[in-house]
Amino acid sequence: MSRYPNPFGSIADDELCSEQFARGEDEKDTLSHFRHEFIIPTKGDLRNKRYGPYRKQEVELGHDVIEDDNDEESIYLCGNSLGLQPRRTREYINRYLDTWASKGVFGHFKNLEGGHPPWLHIDDALKEQTSKLVGSLPSEVVVMETLTANLHLLMASFYRPTADRYKIIIEGKAFPSDHYAAQSQLAHHNIPPSALITIEPPSSSSPYLSTEHILSIISQHAASTALVLLPGIQYYSGQLFDIELITRHCHSLGIMVGWDLAHAVGNVPLKLHDWNVDFAAWCNYKYMNGGPGVIGGLFVHDSHSKVEAAGVSAVDYATNNGTRQLVYRPRLSGWWGSDKSSRFYMENQFVPIPGASGFQLSNPSALDMTSVQASLDVFSMTNMDALRRRSIRLTAYLEARLLHYRKGTPPYKIITPLNPTERGAQLSILLNPGLLDDVLAYIEERGVIVDERKPNVLRVAPAPLYNSFWDIHRFITIFHEACEAVVSQTQSNGGHF
Ligand SMILES: Cc1ncc(COP(=O)(O)O)c(C=O)c1O
């Protein structure tokens, strides 16, 4: 049993585990209707070997597996990996294609009735909505490049090693791309690999990193550390870090701190500006539902992105033929980060746009931006606080159902913190050794999509925008069946299912 308050009150186990309970929760929840904004693949869609949706006739012609539940919605609990497609995305992308087809380069410049903003200004058009998701000023965010590329660009600006302060602190199980990025930043500055400090969990039986532990490792290396780079939510364990407190601690020790928010954006409310975060980057393809590998986003705190010249604004400077010196945080630059009004003069005078936009390099893919726009328009119909309230209930329900295993001791344990304030939507389930492949095969055959991390972890994430209590009920029914079948098979023949 969890020692945290159960949001469902003192409800009997039988009732909690009933179909009616899940149905009732969905009916009560005022955000349930957002599910209809998304295309939920059917089980037939997933089984179909051809790309695109499943068509009954083809299945009947023997091209595919025939199951009687092909028309049923699948149980998609994998928004922590790839979010589902908003229904409006196709419409927006068609509009983009029509604009390109009918206007060519004019699509960059012309305001078109019923169309999207001119591509030239599409980066500005996404700021306001993005800023609401991360708790920032619109000027502090920009949608650009991809996550790892953005981490590099931000480290190029914020990791300025000196003889005394040169270490980078990350966590020991950082997403490999972050690990490689930090490692290669050290190499880029000719700093030995030993300057990469990793925060390891104190116990080998749990990935949990308490805030005290994190702060103590940072303190231990403070005098020689230039940068701390941490995830808002840890991808493997699902642990949500105390971004505000860790940021404050780093600042009190003179250390810059950046956050990888891949698993946090669109999942939990963030207040990057108020928390004084120096910089952050994220992708838009997980809880953000922008599509596979779509353009990412970044945040740079207002205090770091000013562009100043004694008595002269950036725009004056641009029109002054660059005779005055501008003062701004060093960065790797490209033309899209330069002042819009002078960008097309082609004069080789870099005049950074104040704010996060000044960190852009290239003109962004309008196709990607259009897809992100579709997703942001769904988020804009609600807000992160309301989504979080729903998410806490969904994940608590998933947890309660996981803890209630009918056949004695479950062959798994939850490794995500049980404290709701230390996690987002995702629960990570550590299966007993040897069960993962067979359990996964069993549930996938029955239309359940979750994410596996070898050797023994399943990550299950009810996305607050489109997953339902009913999804969780169906998941648990199939998952428990799978555990029982695989365990009994393993016990009876000592081998695979
Ligand atoms: C936590 C985290 N960081 C970094 C990445 C890498 O992202 P990208 O391939 O968009 O650079 C991912 C991808 O899933 C991730 O989950």
The ligand as a Gaussian input file, in Angstrom:
#p B3LYP/6-31G(d) Opt

LIG

0 1
 C       15.566000      12.748000     -21.619000
 C       15.948000      12.797000     -23.058000
 N       16.993000      13.556000     -23.431000
 C       17.398000      13.613000     -24.706000
 C       16.759000      12.904000     -25.691000
 C       17.259000      12.978000     -27.091000
 O       16.373000      13.720000     -27.876000
 P       16.684000      14.122000     -29.398000
 O       16.865000      12.862000     -30.170000
 O       15.436000      14.847000     -29.812000
 O       17.897000      14.975000     -29.399000
 C       15.646000      12.108000     -25.353000
 C       14.927000      11.330000     -26.374000
 O       14.017000      10.591000     -26.134000
 C       15.249000      12.053000     -23.999000
 O       14.219000      11.286000     -23.597000

